[in-house]
Amino acid sequence: MIILTLGTIPYSFDRAITWLHLLLEQQVISEPVFIQSGVTDTSLVDRHPLTTVVKTIESKKLIALAKEARLVISHGGQGSTRMLASQQARFVLLPRLARFEEHIDDHQLLFAKSMQRFGVKHCLALDELRQFVLEPPPPFRGQLFNGPKLADHLIAKYPGLKEVAFKQAGCLETV
């Protein structure tokens, strides 16, 4: 199984879905694909027999799926990267880029590049992604961060923050 996780921010990540569609159509991918889409339109792949699409998923369920996946393709968010690394998942980052209006700036790209020295892989082109699908990286065995997660600290300090963030992103359904 392959997992594609796009996060929950209120910006579409159409490039990721377009690339997935192409890889499915070219039969580069011939196994089930679980997609956590957030606000991204997934109509290109919704009806494909190998895809399952949800807007959001509970962290525990995503962790369980990531442990079983042959490959996780993740947006370049720090929280997702941290989770995947801690689970020793086979993963590659596909950072959101400002030039495609996938985020407000290129911090995901900068983060992905900074993670290279720890052995975290990332891709910026369809051909690179195709290669990772064909030959996934080994399970991550390093350690990235030691401190508490910023999101956990903010949610503890400001009760209700998590619910507000999900409402603003339009992502209320969970699996």
Secondary structure, DSSP 4 states (H G I P E B T S, - for coil): -EEEE--SSSS--HHHHHHHHHHHHTTS--S-EEEE-TT---TTTTT-TTEEEES---HHHHHHHHHH-SEEEE-S-HHHHHHHHHTT--EEE----GGGTSSSSSHHHHHHHHHGGGT-EE--SHHHHHHHHHSPPPPP-S----S--HHHHHHHHSTTHHHHHHHHHT-----
